[in-house]
Amino acid sequence: MSWSFTVPPTPADSFGAAAEAALALAIEQNPGSMGVVETAEQARAAVDLSILLVATKAVGSGLVQASLNGHANPEHKPTKGFSPDTITVTVLNADKA
């Protein structure tokens, strides 16, 4: 199952709560895909990683946003005709110059 959600521009010091809220909203709005165990595992890992990245201040300490997406196959095993398991986490500085 493919999945995707974003964390809107948020002050870095409250990014964790915003990321958790974005995940909860994605689960609520997409129970069919986000309710699958493998998809939920990936989304949880992506949120955890995005929170860790923001905490390092490697993209700044002002406004940050994130785009999280991936694809999970049953039991995380390659499935003929489907994309391989993938997780993409993009965290960016959302401050205006």
N, C-alpha and C positions, 0 to 999 in steps of 0.2 A: 504494500500500500504506500502510495506517495502522500506526503504531508508537507505543509508549509504554513508559517505564521510569522508575524513581525512584532517587534517591540518598538512602539513609536518613540520619537525623540523624548528623552527622559533625562533629568539630572542624574549624573553618574552616582551620586550618593543614595539615590532611591531606585537605581536600576534593578536590583534584585527583586524588589516587590513588583515592579512593572513587568519583569520577565515572567514571574510566577502568575501574575494576572493574565498576561497574554497566553500562557499555556492553558490556564483554566478556561479562558474564552474559546480557544481552539478546540479543546475537548468538548465543551458545551455545544459549539456550533457544528462540529464534525464528529459526532459519536461513532459513526460507521468506520472511519479510518483511524481516528485517534483512540478509539476503544480497543483496537487490536494490540495485543501484548507487545509484539515486536516494534510497532510504531510508537507506542507509549514509552518503551525503553529508549528508543532513539531520541524522541522529543525531550525526555527528561535529561538525557546526557547533553543534548544541545543547549538546553537552558542552563544547566550547571556550568558548562564550559563558557557560555557567554557571560555569566555572572563572574566567573574567575577572570576572564579577560578584562572586563571593565574594572575589576578591583585592582588590577596591575597599573591602571592609568596609562597603559600603552597607547590608547587612542585619545588621551586627554581626560580631564576631570570635569568638563562642563556637560553639555548635552550629548548623549550618545543614543544610538539606536541599533537595532539588530534585525537581521533577516535570518530565519532558521528554516531549513527544509531538508528533506531526505526521502528515501525510499527504503522500505523494509519488506523483505520476503518472509514467508512462513519459516519459522525456526532460524532465520537469518541464513538460509541456505540458498545458493544460486537456483533460480527457477527458469527453465527454458521459456523464452519469449518475454521475459520481464527484465527490467533494469537490475543491476547488481545492488546490493545494500550500499547506501550512500548517506552521509550526513554532511551538510554544508552549514557552517556558521559564519556569518559576516557581521562584524561589529564595527561601527564607524562613528567618527566624530560628527555630530550633527550641529555643532556651533556654526553660526553664520559669520562670515568674514566681514 
